[in-house]
């Protein structure tokens, strides 16, 4: 009988498990959405919800208890500030687990765990849209700049082409002479050798 054996061990020691969940709680509060395995997400759910409930209480004792599960003070201030206000009227159920399918390497079931009613960064979406528009504009500019260049080369007269060919031939003959000079080996004097 497994009485009082709640919680997943996740094949880790107790200290490792504690550090893992402390880091994951902090990451979830900072990013409001993280990707992890399904077992870790389900286990993390209770710890995050307990921490947010402590944030809603707002007392010094609750703050000290929340600090046990949160790694940095910025995340702690976020719990006791914006998150406490956001979930003031919600009686629990602050997180959502979304199944994603299996991981390619080891076929482990993966999931997103996210905060409900999370604020999606509109600035990030706007930046992506602007970047996409800028790429389209640069492509249009490149194609438009290529077309006139082709037209100008087609308009060259025969005399100009002959001049270009003559200068090219001079360059190639000079280049050949330099290569031949490099290939010549210096002749050693036999008179300097002792017999």
Secondary structure, DSSP 8 states (H G I E B T S, - for coil): --TT--S--TTS-HHHHHHHHHHHHHHHHHHSEEEEEHHHHHHHHHHHHHHHHHHHH--HHHHHHHHTT-SSHHHHHHIIIIIHHHTTT--S--EEEEEEEE-TTT--EEEEEEETT----HHHHHHHHHHHHHHHHHHHHHHHHHHHHHHHHHT--HHHHHHHHHHHHHHHHHHHHHHHHHH------STTS--
